[in-house]
Amino acid sequence: MIKDIFFEYEYQIIWTTVVVVGLLLLRLGLKQSAKRIAKRDELNFARTRLIFKYINVLVSFIALFSLLLIWGVEVHELTLIFSSVFAVIGIGLFAVWSILSNITSGVIMFFSFPYKIGDKIKIHDKDSPIDNVIIEDIKAFQLHLRTDKGELVTYPNNLFLQKPVTLLKKDALLERDENIDR
């Protein structure tokens, strides 16, 4: 019985195994690369975990698409399903495009961001300049900045990439914490 099922779906089972193993290796490779970049650039582990989530979503999407093709879903049916789903998602995201923009900015900031948690910066925004703030945390949607008065300022990632920023002092958070301990 099981032997008959295996021989009937031999092609699909073999290719499913190949795809699953290949995608697990791809996921492992992408995560190792992200971990290496995070270690090299001394990035916060919370930011690295966020990139891991994005990698998992990407690999899951590729796996779903590949497995549906292997198990006999026709390409034109698959494109119809995915285009319909993406149309609905696209309309939903268009209404809240800034969320997608902030997530994309967060990914860009993970791979190429000259500032680290603890740096003291100044944001040159003509409408509301932000001076002498310490980067306390970098989240998926916004930066958490701490003023000299102890106030928490959240600043959207996409705006941070659009505004000129001046580095005032490296590792000011460390220095501040040392002064508090004294």
Disulfide bonds with the S-S distance in Angstrom:
none
